[in-house]
C-alpha cells in the first residue's frame, strides 16, 4: 500500500501530514510513507485517499481525468489490501516483465474494481 501511495505526491503529503498530526496520534515525527501507512492502518489511508479527492473535486471533472485517476488508484489499494490479507501474491507470466494480468488471474482489473467501489 505504501508503494501505491508513494506514486502520488499529493496523497503522500496528506498521509504524512495526518500521520504527524495530533489527530493521527503522533508522538514521534514520521518521515517515511511506509511508517505512516503502518501507523495509520490501511483503512485510514484508504479513507484519506477517497475522502480528500472526492471532497475537493467531487466525482466530476472537466474531462474526467481526475476521476479516472482516483478510481484507478482505489482499485489498486483494494486489490492490494485484500490479496495481502489472504497471503496471495500475483505473479507475472513472463519473469522478464513485471506486468501482471490482473483480469486473467482475478477476473477483474484494478480500474474496474475501483469503478465498482466508487459506484457503490
C-alpha positions, -999 to 999 in steps of 0.1 A, spaced: 0 0 0 29 24 8 43 18 -27 10 28 -42 6 59 -20 42 70 -28 33 71 -65 11 102 -58 29 131 -43 -2 149 -31 -15 119 -14 19 112 1 19 147 16 -16 143 30 -8 109 45 24 122 61 7 153 75 -21 132 90 4 107 105 23 136 121 -8 154 134 -25 152 168 -55 135 151 -31 108 139 -19 102 174 16 114 166 41 115 194 71 110 172 76 126 137 73 103 107 92 110 75 86 78 55 54 68 38 57 31 48 59 41 85 30 65 82 8 38 65 17 13 92 9 38 119 -24 48 104 -36 14 91 -49 7 56 -84 17 64 -75 52 73 -52 55 43 -80 44 20 -104 68 37 -80 97 31 -73 87 -5 -110 85 -12 -123 114 10 -98 141 1 -102 136 -36 -139 134 -35 -144 163 -11 -121 186 -31 -132 177 -66 -163 157 -64 -168 129 -89 -170 154 -118 -141 167 -137 -140 188 -169 -127 158 -188 -129 130 -163 -92 127 -159 -91 133 -121 -120 108 -116 -103 82 -137 -70 85 -119 -87 84 -85 -108 54 -94 -78 36 -108 -58 40 -76 -87 30 -54 -88 -3 -72 -51 -8 -66 -55 -2 -29 -84 -25 -25 -68 -54 -45 -35 -49 -27 -52 -49 8 -74 -80 1 -47 -101 -16 -22 -93 12 -47 -103 39 -52 -136 21 -15 -142 16 -19 -141 -22 9 -127 -45 1 -122 -82 28 -134 -105 38 -122 -139 35 -148 -167 68 -135 -181 96 -133 -155 113 -107 -176 83 -83 -174 69 -73 -140 34 -66 -155 7 -88 -140 -25 -96 -159 -50 -90 -130 -80 -97 -152 -67 -131 -162 -58 -140 -126 -86 -124 -107 -114 -119 -132 -113 -81 -128 -86 -54 -131 -80 -26 -106 -97 0 -128 -129 -20 -130 -128 -27 -93 -122 10 -85 -152 20 -106 -173 -6 -88 -162 7 -53 -169 43 -62 -203 35 -77 -213 16 -46 
